Structures are given as structure tokens and as C-alpha cells.
Amino acid sequence: MDSPIPVDPHSEIVQSTPTWTCIDSNHARDAYGHRCNGGDYQRWRVTAVGTGELGFTVYEIRNKATGLCLDGNRNDEVYTHPCNRGAYQQWAYQPR
């Protein structure tokens, strides 16, 4: 059994329930799934920044280790980039 991941009250771990992997990052601006280890590259500050077009609250997701934000593009690529509050840095949580 894995030991519990320490809790940081100012950041969250974003984890996939089917795979139990966490969103990880690095200084090369990559974002990828990796086995959860509780490190700062897997810790994200999730901040509400407004409401999206479909009425969902949208969030900025900033990496604790790099200070970069989770970003994406029209090619379905996800990576980190300096935070700019642009449309591709706005993320929504939709409960099932």
C-alpha cells in the first residue's frame, strides 16, 4: 500500500480516477500523467477566474513548482505556459 500523500492547503493534486495517475509537469513546460508522488510538480493551485460560455465556473490551474499554468491548443495538446488568463488556460470541472 502506498503511503498517503502529504496535504498542502494551498495546492491540490489533480488525479485521474481510472488510472490513479496525477497531472505532472517539469521546467520544459510539459504536462503529462505520472504515478502520484506528492511532489511540487504534481501540485496545482486551482483558482476560480470566472464563468465560461456554458455557465460552468472556469479555473486557472497553476503549477506549484514552476508557476506556469496548464494550457492547451486546438490540436488537443496540453502543456504549461506563462499564465495569461487566455481561453486555453480556462478549465472547467463538470460533475458527472
JOCORMO-V490568 format. One record per residue. N is the residue number from 1. D_LAST is the distance of its C-alpha to the last C-alpha in Angstrom with 2 decimals. Layout:
N|D_LAST, N|D_LAST
This chain:
1|28.45, 2|27.56, 3|28.64, 4|26.12, 5|25.48, 6|27.29, 7|25.41, 8|26.30, 9|25.47, 10|25.58, 11|23.30, 12|20.11, 13|19.34, 14|16.43, 15|15.67, 16|13.99, 17|12.91, 18|14.18, 19|17.44, 20|17.87, 21|19.47, 22|19.54, 23|20.05, 24|23.83, 25|26.45, 26|30.23, 27|33.03, 28|33.13, 29|29.92, 30|27.90, 31|24.23, 32|23.14, 33|21.40, 34|23.80, 35|24.13, 36|23.28, 37|26.59, 38|26.02, 39|28.32, 40|28.34, 41|27.34, 42|23.94, 43|23.65, 44|22.09, 45|22.55, 46|19.48, 47|20.86, 48|19.48, 49|21.78, 50|20.81, 51|18.58, 52|17.78, 53|18.68, 54|15.40, 55|15.51, 56|13.16, 57|15.07, 58|16.49, 59|17.77, 60|20.78, 61|20.45, 62|24.03, 63|25.41, 64|27.55, 65|30.25, 66|30.83, 67|29.77, 68|28.29, 69|24.96, 70|22.25, 71|23.12, 72|22.70, 73|24.45, 74|24.48, 75|25.24, 76|21.79, 77|23.61, 78|22.30, 79|25.01, 80|26.26, 81|28.68, 82|30.52, 83|28.30, 84|28.98, 85|26.00, 86|25.95, 87|23.15, 88|22.38, 89|22.00, 90|19.31, 91|15.82, 92|12.60, 93|9.55, 94|6.41, 95|3.78, 96|0.00
